[in-house]
Amino acid sequence: MDDVSAREHGWIGTETVSTPFGEFDFRNGYPTRESAHALHERLRYNRAVEVYLTQVPTVAMIEQRNGFDRFGAASANEVIVWENLMDPATLLLTANTETVYAMGFLYLAADGPTVVEAPPRVLGLAMDIRQRFLVDIGPLGPDKGAGGKYLFLPPGFDGDVPDGYFVVRSPSYSVSWGARGFLVDGSPAPAVELIKQFKVYSLGEETSTPPMEFLNGSGQPIDTIHTDTADFYTQLDRIVQEEPADLFSGTERFYLRAIGIEKGQSFTPSSHWVEQLESAAHAGAAFARGIAFASEDSDTYFYQGRQWQGVGNVPYTFVDHAGVTMIDRLVFTYYIGLGNSPAMMAKNVGVGSQYLWSYRDQEGDFLDGDQTYRLRIPADVPINNFWSVVAYDSLSRSELQNGDPFPSTSQYSGPEQNDDGTVDVYFGPTPDTALQKNWIRTVPGHGWFPIVRFYGPLDAYYDKTWVLNDIEKLAPQP
């Protein structure tokens, strides 16, 4: 083989290969001992970063379960209800401040087939431990808003299934479920009363199961957010050990095994590898923030030429028509939020809800807690129910802890309207007392972002004949 042929093919011979992640020496096409070790180290590190990015939804779920456990909701009959609405004390990805939340987990490995008995007129959802949709509960589910009994079966269940249930076969033993209720004349009490009619029990044990316990989460420091440290991988290993192996694809299991995580095997990384995992999680978080906060995917932008973004026109499975898993869109969505269903992705005129968010002002600069901004919401918001604006911290992606009860404004809170029907929402560290109902306080030194929610969106929202203005940075006051 002559040198010309080698050069034409680009083969590595006796040379130093320079890459963005290091230089590697080769002799006669073989890596030196030091370079071979460095190459394997780098490859393993890169795979740890990819595991972080692809498993964000899974680890977000286990950390939510961990947070619930610490608060005292550690079994299926224990459910957290934010009776006085979700406030900044709870760290939970981009929750709203206008609906009553109830959340819990099912433990099918311990409890076997489990019944969730839903009352009428609730809006709910269940997902497996990887945040993959299982079933809607309520108007968009099989009960059509009339309520009913949902029977969740564990993986591989082959026993008799009785009649009279909406049957849900879960691929995971751990199942997340939740429900929401709306305010009535500004009060959460009717929604709380309705939600407390839920019952959860093992199949056939309705009369002998422990009674329901509803824990009030409002005002409580419940932390459900995953870390960006080596513990990310420790929590992922918990799921791998708890759940069936085939909950993860063969390719995913290869990547997990490459970094030391394998079902039936102890995850005991060396001190050196813990340091590498710590760095890989931080690098993964950096990539995730780049994907989420500075997306280069034009399809994530709702309006052409504006800063508002949304989930976009993607299948709820995040698998496109060609069978390709849309990993970056999955990270874009799940790094800042929880939950997924076909209804959330579909056009449902007059029902359900849609969300738009922005990380930048109209000039393209990231939103800064030291600055003052205005969002002018055009008149005639195309909704059947109500709209709201909630501010979130860019670090925790949870409600902004700004010292106020709720970092939000909405039709429920009664902001002042302009003469032309528009509404100005202000964001800044020093509220104008004359605009209190229109002002969301920001925190100096903290990035933040708003989500505008449209409950019961109408055609003008979907066809974009009604357009939400970008956020405008205001000049400092003298």
N, C-alpha and C positions, 0 to 999 in steps of 0.2 A: 504494500500500500504506500503510494508516494505522498509527499507532503501536500502537493497540489490538490489531490483528491480529498485529503483530510480537511484542508481549508475550505474547499467547495461545500463539503457537508457540514461544516461548522463543528466538527468533532473536537472534544477537549483532549489535548495532548499533554505536553509538558509545559505548564503555564500556571499562572495565578488567575483564577476566575474571580472577578470583582462583581459584587451584587449589592443591592441596597441594604442587605442584612449581613454583610461580611465578605471577607476575601478567603478563598479556598485554594490551596495549592495542590497541583496534580503533577505526577511524573509518569510519562508514557500512558496517559489515560487513566491512571489509578490515583485516587485521592491519597494524600499522605495520611499517616496515622492520626495526626492532630486534626487534619481537615475532615477525615471521615467521622471522627467523634463530634466535631462541631456541626457537620451537616445533619447528623442524626438528632443532635440537640435542637437545632433550629427547626427541623421538620416536626419534631414532637411538640415544640413550642407553638408552631403555627397551627397544628391540629388542635391544641388546647384553645387557641383563639377561636377557631371555627366551631368548636364545641360550645363555647360561650355564646356565640352569635346564634347558632341554631337551637340552643336549648333555653333561651331567655323565657319563652312562655312556660316551659316546664318548671324551671326553678322559681319563677314568679308564683306559681301555684303552690309549690311546697312551702315557700316562705309565707304565703298567706295562711296556709294551714298551721304553720309554726306560730305565727302571730295570734291566731285564734286559740291555739292550745295554751299559750302563755296567759291569755286573758281568761281562760276558764271554759272555753267552748271546745272540748276535746273528744266529744262523742256525738253520735248522730242526733240525739235528742236535745242537744245544746246548740242554740241558734243565737247569733248576735243580731239585735235589732237596734238601729240608730234612731231611737224614739223621738229625739229632738233634732233630727236631721244629722247628716254627716258634717262634721266640723274639722278644723285643721289639727285637732289633737290626734286624730287617727291618720296614720300614714298609709294611704291606700291609693294606688295609681288612678289619677284623674277622676275621682268620684265627684258627683254633683252635690249641690247644697239645697236642692229643691224637692227631692223625693225621699221617701222613707225607705231605707235599705234594710233587708234582712238577708243574712248569709250563713251558710253552714256547710258541713262536709258529711258525706256518707262513707262508711267504712265497711265495704262489702266483704273484705277478707275475714273480718271479725264477726260481722253481723249477718252475713249471708244475704239472700234476696231481701231488699228493703223497700218499703212502701213510703212514698211521700204523698200525703193526702192534702191536696191544695183546695183552698176555699174558692168561691167564685170571685171574678173581677180582679184577680191579681195579675201582674205582669212578671213572669219569671223565666228562668233559664237553668239548664244543667249542662255541665261540661265534664270531660274526663280530666285526669290530672295533668294533661298536656295542653289544656285549654282548647280542646277540640269539641265542637258542638255535639251534644247528645239530643237535646229536646227543648223546645219552647214550652213554657207553662202559661196558660192563660189564653187571651184572645188569639194569639198567633200560634198556639199549640193545639194538640188534638182535642183538648177539652173545650176549645172555642170560647173560653171565658166563663164557662159554667162550673168550673172546678171539677175535681175528680181524683182518682187514685192512680198514681204513677208507680209502676213496679220496676225497680232497677235490679237487673240481674248481673251477677259478677262474671268476669271472663270465663268462658268455657262452660257456663252453666248448661246442663243437659237434662235437668229434672222437669217434672210436670209444671206447666204454667197455667194457673187458674184463670177462669174468665173474669171479666169485670174490671180489668186494669188496662191502663195504657202502658204497654211493655217497652222497656228501654234496656237494651243489651249494652253494657259498658265494656270497653276494652281494658279499662283500668279498675283496680279495686277501690281506689280513692276517687270520689266524685265530688265536685264542687257544685253547689246549687245556690241560687239566690232569687230574691223577689223584690219588687219595688211597688210602692203605693204612692199615690199623689195627694197633695194637700187638698183639703176641703174648706173653703172659706178661710184659707191661710193657716189652717190647723192640721198638724200631723196626726192627731188623735184617732180619727176614723181609719186612716191607713194602718196605724199600729194595731188597732183592735181587729182589723181584718187579717193582718199578717199573723197575729197570734192565734188564728184558727188553724194554722198549719199543724199537721201531725206527721211524725216520722217514727216508724217502727219496723221491726223485722217481720217478714211475711208470716202470718199466722199467730203473731204475738201481740196483737193490738191491745188486748186487755192486760197482759202481763208485763209489757215493756215499761221502762221508767217513764215518768211523766215528762212532758216537754218543759224545758227551761229556756226562757228568753232573757238574754242578758242585754242590758242597755249599754250600747257602745258610745253614745253621745258624750262628748267631753272626756273620753278616756284615751290614754296614750297607748293605742294599739298600733304596733309597728308590723307591717306586712311586706315591707320592701326588701328585696334581695340585696346582698352585698355585691361589691365589685372586687372581692378579695378571693383568696384560695378557698374560702368557705363555700363559694358558689359551687365548686366541684364536689365538696363534701355533701352538700344538700342534694345535688344531682345523683350522687351515688346512693343516697337513701331511696330515691325513687326507683333506681335500677334494681336494687335489692328487694324492694317491696312488691314490684309489679311484674307481670309476665315479661319474659324476654322479648317477645314479639311486639311489645308496645313500641319498640324502637326498630327501625328498618335495619337491614343488614349493613348498609353503609354507615348508618349512625353508630351501630354497635362496633364496627371497625374503628371509627374515630374514638369512641369511648374507651375501647380496649387499649388503643395506642397511648392514651394518657393515664392508664392504670385503673379504669373503671370497667368492671365486668361482673355480670350477675353470678352470684355464688362465690366470688372471690373478695378477699378483704382489701379495702382501699387504704393502703398504708404508705403513702408517698414519703420518700426520704426528705430530710431537711432541705437538701438542694432542690429537689423537685417541688417542694412546697413553695420555695422562693420563686421558682419558674412559674408555677401556677398563679401565684400572687401577681406576678408581672403580666401573665397572659390574660388574667381576668381584667386587669386594669387596661391592657391594650384592647381587649374585646369591648370594654365599656367605651373606650375612646372611639373605636370604629362604630359602635352602636349610636353614640351621640352624633357622630358625623352623618350616619344614615338617617337618623330621626330628625335632627335639628337643622341639617344642611343638605337635605336631599337634592340630588341631581336628577331625580326621576320626574320629568315634567308631568307625568300622570298623577302625581300626588297633589298637584295644585288644582284647586276647584275652578278658579276663574283664570282665564288667560291674562297674564300681565299683572296679576295681583298676588299678594302674599298668603292668602288663606289656603290651607291645605285640609285634606280629609283622607279617609281610608282609600277612597277612589273606587274605580270600577274593577274590583278584583273579586274572584270567587271567595266564599267564606272559608274554603279549604286552603286558600293560598296556593292552589295548584292550577296553573293556567290550562287553556284548551289543548295545549300540546303535551300536557302531563308534566310540565316543569314546575318544581316547587319554587315559589317566589320568595326566596330567603330574605332578600333585602326589604321587600314589602312587609314581610312578617316581622322583621326587626323594627322597621319604621312604625308599625302599629303597636306591637306588644312591649316595646321598651317604655312606652308612655301609658299604656292602657291595659285593662283586663276585660275579658269577655268577648264572645263571638257567636254569631248566629246568622243563618241565612237572612232573617228579617232585617238585621242591622246593615246588611250589604244591599238589600233590595230596595226598589222604589215602591214605597207604600204610602200613597197619597192620603193625607189626612189622618194617618195613624202612625204609631211608633215615634221614632226620633232620629234626627240626623245631627251631625256635629261638624263644625269647622274650627280649626285652630291656626294660630299664627305665632311664629317665633320672632318675627321681624316687623319693623315699622315700614311705612310706605317707601322709605329710602333704601330699604334692604338691610338696615342695621338691626342687630339683635336687641331685644327689649331689655332695658336696664332699669333696675330698681331705683337708681338715683335720679332718673329723668321723669318728666311728666308728659303724659300722652292723652290723646282724645280719640275715641272711637265713635263716629257718628253713625248710628243705626238708622237706615232710611225708614220712612213711614211705611205703613201697611206691610209689616213683616208677614210673610206668607206662612201662617201657621193656623192650625185648627185649635190648638190649646194655649201654649205660652212659650216665651223664649227666656233664656237666661245667659248670663256671662259669668264665668267663674275663672279666677286667676290661680295659677299653679306655680310652684317653685321649680326652677329648671334642674335643680339637683335631685330632689326626691320625687319629682313628677307627681307630687301630692298637693293638696290644697295649701296655698301660700299661708304660712304662719306669720301673719302681719299684726297680731294683737287684737284684731276684731273678731267677733263671733263667727262671721262667715266672710270669706274673701270674694264676694259676689254681689251682683245686682240682677234683678229680673222683674218680670211683670208682677210677681208676687210682692216684691219689696216696694213697688210704686215709685219708680224714678220719674223725675219731672220730664215732661215732653216740651219740645220746642213748638212754636206756633204752627209750623208746617207738618207736625206729626212725627218728626224725627226725634231721636233720643240720643243725647250725648252721654257717653260713659267715659269717665276720666280715671286715669291710673297715675299714681304718683305717691311719693313718700309723705307729702304734707297736704292732707285733704282741705279743700275749701269748705268751711262749715255751711255755706249757703247751698252747696251742691252735695250734701252728705249722702243722699239716697242715690246719687249718680256717680259716686266716687268709690273706687276700690284702692285701698292703700297698698303701696308697694314697699319693699324693704331695701334700703340702701345696701349696696354690696352684693345683692342677689339678682340673678337673672330670673325672669318670670315669663309666663305665656298664658294667654286666655283661651278658653274653649267657649264658643258660642253654640248653644244648643237650641234646636228647633223641634218642639214637641208637636207632632201632628203636621209635618211639613206639607205644603200645598204645591200645586204645579209650578208656580212661579219660582219656587226654590229649585226644583229639579231642572226646569228649562232655562234657569239663570236669567230670566227677564227681570228679576229682583236681584240686585247685586250688593253685597256687603262691602262697605268702604274699608280701605286699609286703615291701619292705626297711624295716627299723625303725631309726631313728636312736637310738643309745644315749646316755645321759647321760655327760658327761665323768667320768673317774675322778678321785677325789680325790688 
